[in-house]
Each structure stands twice: as structure tokens, then as C-alpha cells.
Amino acid sequence: MPLLFNDQPISLPSSTWEFIECYSKLKESAETLKSKPAVKVDSKGLLYIQQREFAATTPQDGSVSILGTEDSTTCHMVALRHTGCGATALGHCDGMDTAVCVSKMLNAVKSLSDGFSHGRYEVHLVGGFMDEGFLSHKLTLELLDALNSQPEKIHLETYCVTELNDVMKQNTHWPVIYGIAVNVKTGDIFQATFPEKGPDEDIRSARIFLAGPMMSIYDSKVEELQIEPYEWKPFPRATFWLQQPDDVILKFFSTSPLVEPPHFVKHWKNAVKFLSAVPKETPFPSSKPRNYKKNADGGWQRLHDAS
């Protein structure tokens, strides 16, 4: 089925600039999103999604009402929603297996919206900028192609990516929006920042270093965050890299070293330290996931296997 805009099938472009020229009205939703200041989202009701993760839930969820993600430079944030039942998925895509990512997200929303005869699928794309390596440009085109190849009709509602999410500051291109949140109950999408990015921020980040695939991290039926097990492997030459200055780490490990958020290096070092220390015990006993539920204060509380 084709990807639609204004109820009409889109024509896949050869460049992001061509796409904007063909569908200039998309600029309106991008400008609206960029014009509103970022909202600081606290932990209560929040499910934070890291790079190469996605989560899906419904308005009936008693634990999670906000899906959020940030720290996106060349990455893209994808929100997919079924208007009939409000089932919503949010993913943080970095260019790895883009078609698989989109398919997984759509299947998750379809499963949650099964039985609803009315409503449609809508998608919101945010992120990227005019980076020197054209990584944002490539990912935008991959997402458009992947969405256009899905078995369901999907309506493009927000397109705030690459050129439309770019600003010049001191002769350097920067992303305008680094993070977004989705209110699952209302469908509102807005710029956001997140002081709390847990649980298990380092364990989840380390999986990216090991080339882990796009992963669903939430089971809305039992309202549990689930971090699936992966094999721990030491990070090559970790001691050497941890001794390097920030600019060297940015140069070798960032897709956009000039415009990363201030905490990038600290976040990177924490993940590498986790992979460089031989664990006293595996983070995943009996190869089982690490499961969490929301507590009364809105934080995530670890569930331990009785066995």
C-alpha cells in the first residue's frame, strides 16, 4: 500500500529536497512543531526509549501515558498511531535495518488495534539535519521507502526531518529538535527533554555497541518494561579509549561530533565502562529479561524472578 499525504499516494523522491518541493505543505506541520519550546517531562507516566528501541501501548495503559526519546542528531524519531483506538508506537531509528524497524512498529500497532474497524494509521517523522555525511538524508529516504512498502495505508502527518529540522549556527548545521514525546491518550506530539532516561540506561546503551537489532521494550498487556538478554562482550581497547579527550571520542564514535548534546561523552563512557568490567554476575540471570513495572512514585521498579 502506498504512503499517503492529504489522502493521495506520494511519489517516492530521489532526494529529500525534491520531496519538500513536491509536498510543500509539509513545511507547515514542521514549523508548528519547531515553534513550541521543549517540555521537560518527568518520570511519572513516562516510558523512555533509547536508540534502536521502540515501544507501543494504548490509551488504556494505567502505567504509561507518555512515550519519549531524545539525543537524536542524524537519527530519526518515528511515531506511528492508529486513530481509531489510539494505539501508538514510538521508535528511535539510526539507519540499521530501517525496513525491519518500520515493519516491527506497524505490526505492534496493528496488534493493539485489532478489532477496530474505524480509524487509520498516521505517522510522524522527526529528526536528522543537514549533516556533512548525508546520513540524515539517507535515513529519511529509507524511512519513506519503508513506510511506502507496508501492507497498510499510512498517512504522513508530520515531516520534520533533515532540511526541515536544520538550523545554521556559527556556520554549522544543527538539528532544531533533539527529542520528542507523544501523549498516548491524546495523540499530541511535542518537543521534549527527559531528565530521567532509565531504567538500566547503561545496559541498554551498551547493546548498541554490540550491534543489537531494533527491539521492542514494552509489553502493554502486563504493563512491563522488558530488556531482553544479550551476550556481554568486552569493548575492544576500552582502557585506551576511556583515557582519550572528549574531542577524540566525538570524532571516532559520533555521526555528528560538532552538534552532539553535552552529555554524549559521559553517556558513551558509562556504556563502555559497563562493557569493560567483567561482571560479577550476569545482568541476565538464566538468560531471562530484566523486567520492570511502574511504582506509586512513577519510577521503574525491578521485578525479580522468584526462582
N, C-alpha and C positions, 0 to 999 in steps of 0.2 A: 504494500500500500504506500502511496506517496505521503511525504511530509507536506502539510498544508499551511498556507498563510492566507488569512482572510477567506477561508473556505476554498481556496484554489490551490491545486498542486504546485509546488515550487519547481523551478528548474535548477538542477544542481550546477553550481558555478565552477569555474576553473580557478577563481581567486576570491578571497573574502571581499576585496574591493568591488569586484563585479557583482557580488551578492547584494551588497549595500546599495549599489546603483540601481539594481533591478527592483529591490524592495525597500525603497527609501523610507516608507512609513515605519519601519522597524526602529528608526532612529528615535521616534517619539517615546517608546517604552524604555529605551536605553537612557534617554535624557531624564525621564521621570525617576528611574531607579537611582541614577547618579546624583540627582539634585537633593536627595534627602540624606541627612547626616547618618552615620553609622550608629546603631543602637548597641549599647553594652548589654549582653544577655547573661543573666546569672544562671546558676546551675539548676534551679528548680524547674522541672519540666523539660530540661534540655537534654537532647541526645547529640553529642558532638561527634562529627565524622571526620576522620583523618584522610590523608591522601591514599588513594587506591582502596577506599571503603565506600559502601553505601548502606543506607538503612531505609526501610519502608514501614509505615504504620497508617493508622486511620484516626479520624476524629474521636472515635470511641475509646481510644487508649487512655487509661487512667493514670499512666506514669509519664508519658512523653507527649508534650504539646508543641515543642519546637525542635525542628531539625536544623542543625547549623554546621558550617565548616568555614575555615579561612586559611590564611597563609598561601593563597593561590597567586602565583605570578604567571608562568606560562600554562599552568594547569587550568582546567575549566570546571566550573561547578554546574551540575545538571540537576534540575528539579523537574520531576515528572509527576503529574497529578491527574486523577480521574475525577471529573467534576460531579459525577452522579453521587458517589459515596464519599468523596474526599480523600480516598487512599492516596498517599503521597510518598514518593521516594526522593531522596537527595543523595547525589554521588559526587565524589571528588576525583575527576579523571585526569590522568597525567600523560596519556598517549600510549599506554600499554594496553594492547588488546581492546581497542576502543569499541569495536563492534560487539564483542562479548560483553563489555560493560553495559552498553545500552540495552542489549537483549536481556541481561540479568535484571536490570532495573524495571524494564517493561513487564517481564514475567512476574516480578514481585508485586507490582501494582495490579496487574491482571488478576492474580490470585486473591488479593484483598478485595477486589471489586467484583468478584464472581457473583452472578445473580442480579446485578444491576443492569436493567435494560436501557435506562436513560443515562445521559451524560457522555462525555467524550474525554479523550486523552489530550492533555496540554503539556507542553514542555517549555522550560525557561533555561536559557543558556547564558552564563555569566563568567567572565574571567579572561585571562590572556591579555596581551598588549602587543605593541609593535616591537618585539624583541629582535635583536640582531640576527639570531639564528633561524628566524621564521618558524619557531616551534609552535607558537600560538596559532599562526596562520594554518599550519599543517593540521593541528588538532581540531580547529574549527571545521575545516573541510571534512575531516574524518567523522566528526560527530554528525554533521549534516547528512553525509552519505549513509551512516549507520542508522540514523532516525528514518531516513527515506526508504530504507530496506526492511523495515519492520512489517509484520503481518497486519498491524492495526493502523488506522488513520491517526496521525498525531498532529496536533495543531501547534504551530510555533507562536508563542505568545510574547516571549521576551528574548531579544537577541542583543546582548550587551557584551560582546566579545571582540578581542583583537583590536581593530581600529576604533570601535565604538567604546572600548574600555581603556583608552590610551590618553595620556596627557604628557606634554613636554614640560620638564622642569630642569633648569640649568643645563640645557642642551642634551638632556637624556630622556628617553621614553620611559614612562612609569605606568603601571596599572592604576586605574582610578579606584576600583573596587577589589579588595583583597578577600573579603568574606561576606557570606550571605546567610540569612536564616529564613526558614519557612514556618509560618504558623499553620500547623496541620489542621486546626479546627476552622480557620477562616480562609486559608489559601494565600494569605498575604506573604509577599516576598520582600525582604528589605536588607539593606546593608547592615552588617553586624560585626562585632568583635566579641571575643569569648575569653574571659579571664581563666575559666576552668575548661580544660581540654581532656580530662580523664574519662574513665579510669585507665590505668595501665598505659599512660601515654608513651613511655619509652619502649615497652614491649610491642606495642602496635607500630610505632615508628620503625623499630628495628626490622620488622617484617619487610618493609620496603627495600632495605639494603640487601635482603636476600631474594629480591625479585619475586616476592609473593604476588599472586594474582589479585584482581579486584574481588573483594569479599563483602558479603552481607554480614553486618554485625549485630542485627537485632531481630528477635523473634517477637512480633507484636501479639501473638496469640497468648503467650505466657508473660509478656512484658519484661523480657530479659535481654540484656546486652550480652552477647556471646562472642568471645575472642577465640577463634579456632586455633588449635595447636599447629605449630610449625617446628621444623628441626632447627635447633640452635646451632649456629656455626660461628667460629671466631672471625672477627673482622681482620682482613689482612693488614699487617703492619700498623696495628691500632696505636701502639705506643708512639710511633713516629708521627702519625697524623695528629694525634692529640697534643703534640708539642708544637704544631705549626701555628703561626699567627692567623688571625681571622681572615685576612685578605687571601691567604693561600687556600684555606678551606673553602672559601666562597668561590675562588677561581676554579677549583677542581671538582667541587661537589654541588654547585648550583647551576641551574639552567639560565639564571638571570642574576649574576653576582652583584650588579650595581643597584638592584632595587628590592632585594630581599628584606623582609621585616627585621627589626633589630635583634629579635631573639633567635634568628635562624641558626647561628653558630652554636649557641648554647643548646638548642634543641638537638642539633646534629651531634654534638659531643656526648650528650646524655645517651643517645641511642648507640653510639659507638662504644661508650663505656659499658653499656649493658652487654654488647656483643663481645667485648674483650675480656670480661671477667668470667672465669669458669664458674658456673652456678653451683652452689652447694646442693641445690635440689632443682629439678626441672621446673620451669614455670607451668608446665602442663602435666601434672601427675597422672599416670595411667593413660597418657595421650588424650586427655579429656579437655574440653574447652574451659576457659575461665569465665564463669557466669556471674552476672551482677543484676541486682534489682534496685530500684529507687527506694530510699528510706524516707522517713517522715520529714526530714530536713531538705529533701530534694537531691541529696548526693547519692552516688552509686555505692552499694554495699555488696561485698563479695559473698557469693554463696559457695559453701564448701561441701564437697561430696561427703556424705555420711560414712562411706566406706574408707 
